[in-house]
Amino acid sequence: MKTRLAVIDDVAAIANLHAESWRNAYRGMLQDDYLDRKIFSERLALWEQRFHSAAANQHVCVAEVNDQVVGFACTYGGEDAKWGSFLDNLHVAAEHKRLGIGKALMQLVAGWSLAAYPGCGLYLWVLESNAPAIRFYEKMGGVRSGEGTWRPPDGGSYTKFRYAWSNLEPLLSVALS
Ligand SMILES: CC(C)(COP(=O)(O)OP(=O)(O)OC[C@H]1O[C@@H](n2cnc3c(N)ncnc32)[C@H](O)[C@@H]1OP(=O)(O)O)[C@@H](O)C(=O)NCCC(=O)NCCS
């Protein structure tokens, strides 16, 4: 497994992984019609827009196994005055979970944020129902720091939690038990 910065040629692979991950994680929660028929084209449009007119603070990295994209993270550095850099997306392909890829991507993000936005923390939003991801973020040292409502494109409404790291140094060296 290796990690690297994403390039424009990764757009289709990232959109495909993003759509597939949403299908796996959000089946039974988001509408089937949305997950089966609309999600890929919507994710593709999002990623094309992100790569063609990238925000100055956007950072997208991917993990590869055998030259195939099996994970990605998208972060906006220094996005919030209080919470710091915003990890907007983190996904690992189902068949590559629990191999340390999520951790490697988070550590890459932490290292980048520390260098490019020194003094900033890191935060993200995770759905209340996404217990595996919550366990992962807690293992990575994230602290639940508030809640809000996620209104996905299919029109639903779901509780989400903010997880935050006020100091990114420990994340760089977090050990797996
Ligand atoms: C959450 C996610 C990114 C984690 O990535 P991953 O590569 O599977 O995680 P790692 O292998 O790096 O896990 C590191 C440690 O976190 C903990 N962890 C990870 N997933 C866990 C789970 N499902 N249950 C309990 N602990 C978990 C473990 O301690 C793990 O170490 P171990 O496997 O040696 O026990 C991945 O499961 C994923 O893509 N999920 C679907 C998309 C998603 O929900 N993204 C987050 C949206 S906010």
Ligand as a Chemical Component Dictionary entry (heavy atoms), coordinates in Angstrom:
data_LIG
# 
_chem_comp.id                   LIG 
_chem_comp.type                 NON-POLYMER 
_chem_comp.pdbx_formal_charge   0 
_chem_comp.three_letter_code    LIG 
# 
loop_
_chem_comp_atom.comp_id 
_chem_comp_atom.atom_id 
_chem_comp_atom.alt_atom_id 
_chem_comp_atom.type_symbol 
_chem_comp_atom.charge 
_chem_comp_atom.model_Cartn_x 
_chem_comp_atom.model_Cartn_y 
_chem_comp_atom.model_Cartn_z 
_chem_comp_atom.pdbx_ordinal 
LIG C1  C1  C 0 -13.836 4.378  8.766  1  
LIG C2  C2  C 0 -12.782 3.856  7.770  2  
LIG C3  C3  C 0 -12.246 5.020  6.941  3  
LIG C4  C4  C 0 -11.643 3.200  8.558  4  
LIG O1  O1  O 0 -10.634 2.805  7.647  5  
LIG P1  P1  P 0 -9.837  1.408  7.825  6  
LIG O2  O2  O 0 -8.744  1.403  6.826  7  
LIG O3  O3  O 0 -10.776 0.272  7.791  8  
LIG O4  O4  O 0 -9.268  1.568  9.309  9  
LIG P2  P2  P 0 -7.866  1.045  9.865  10 
LIG O5  O5  O 0 -7.578  -0.320 9.367  11 
LIG O6  O6  O 0 -6.816  2.079  9.604  12 
LIG O7  O7  O 0 -8.211  0.981  11.408 13 
LIG C5  C5  C 0 -7.338  1.450  12.411 14 
LIG C6  C6  C 0 -7.909  1.055  13.741 15 
LIG O8  O8  O 0 -9.161  1.730  13.957 16 
LIG C7  C7  C 0 -10.054 0.845  14.649 17 
LIG N1  N1  N 0 -11.180 0.484  13.756 18 
LIG C8  C8  C 0 -11.271 0.657  12.422 19 
LIG N2  N2  N 0 -12.453 0.206  11.970 20 
LIG C9  C9  C 0 -13.096 -0.287 13.052 21 
LIG C10 C10 C 0 -14.351 -0.927 13.228 22 
LIG N3  N3  N 0 -15.175 -1.154 12.200 23 
LIG N4  N4  N 0 -14.701 -1.322 14.478 24 
LIG C11 C11 C 0 -13.893 -1.116 15.531 25 
LIG N5  N5  N 0 -12.664 -0.524 15.424 26 
LIG C12 C12 C 0 -12.295 -0.111 14.194 27 
LIG C13 C13 C 0 -9.245  -0.407 14.988 28 
LIG O9  O9  O 0 -8.621  -0.204 16.243 29 
LIG C14 C14 C 0 -8.235  -0.417 13.867 30 
LIG O10 O10 O 0 -7.085  -1.161 14.196 31 
LIG P3  P3  P 0 -7.131  -2.784 14.095 32 
LIG O11 O11 O 0 -7.773  -3.136 12.781 33 
LIG O12 O12 O 0 -5.673  -3.166 14.195 34 
LIG O13 O13 O 0 -7.955  -3.227 15.266 35 
LIG C15 C15 C 0 -13.386 2.766  6.843  36 
LIG O14 O14 O 0 -13.999 1.763  7.639  37 
LIG C16 C16 C 0 -14.406 3.284  5.850  38 
LIG O15 O15 O 0 -14.054 3.700  4.764  39 
LIG N6  N6  N 0 -15.703 3.206  6.190  40 
LIG C17 C17 C 0 -16.772 3.537  5.254  41 
LIG C18 C18 C 0 -16.817 4.985  4.930  42 
LIG C19 C19 C 0 -16.982 5.807  6.158  43 
LIG O16 O16 O 0 -17.824 5.541  7.008  44 
LIG N7  N7  N 0 -16.169 6.876  6.197  45 
LIG C20 C20 C 0 -16.231 7.834  7.276  46 
LIG C21 C21 C 0 -17.281 8.813  6.959  47 
LIG S1  S1  S 0 -17.330 10.072 8.214  48 
# 
loop_
_chem_comp_bond.comp_id 
_chem_comp_bond.atom_id_1 
_chem_comp_bond.atom_id_2 
_chem_comp_bond.value_order 
_chem_comp_bond.pdbx_ordinal 
LIG C1  C2  SING 1  
LIG C2  C3  SING 2  
LIG C2  C4  SING 3  
LIG C2  C15 SING 4  
LIG C4  O1  SING 5  
LIG O1  P1  SING 6  
LIG P1  O2  DOUB 7  
LIG P1  O3  SING 8  
LIG P1  O4  SING 9  
LIG O4  P2  SING 10 
LIG P2  O5  DOUB 11 
LIG P2  O6  SING 12 
LIG P2  O7  SING 13 
LIG O7  C5  SING 14 
LIG C5  C6  SING 15 
LIG C6  O8  SING 16 
LIG C6  C14 SING 17 
LIG O8  C7  SING 18 
LIG C7  N1  SING 19 
LIG C7  C13 SING 20 
LIG N1  C8  SING 21 
LIG N1  C12 SING 22 
LIG C8  N2  DOUB 23 
LIG N2  C9  SING 24 
LIG C9  C10 SING 25 
LIG C9  C12 DOUB 26 
LIG C10 N3  SING 27 
LIG C10 N4  DOUB 28 
LIG N4  C11 SING 29 
LIG C11 N5  DOUB 30 
LIG N5  C12 SING 31 
LIG C13 O9  SING 32 
LIG C13 C14 SING 33 
LIG C14 O10 SING 34 
LIG O10 P3  SING 35 
LIG P3  O11 DOUB 36 
LIG P3  O12 SING 37 
LIG P3  O13 SING 38 
LIG C15 O14 SING 39 
LIG C15 C16 SING 40 
LIG C16 O15 DOUB 41 
LIG C16 N6  SING 42 
LIG N6  C17 SING 43 
LIG C17 C18 SING 44 
LIG C18 C19 SING 45 
LIG C19 O16 DOUB 46 
LIG C19 N7  SING 47 
LIG N7  C20 SING 48 
LIG C20 C21 SING 49 
LIG C21 S1  SING 50 
# 
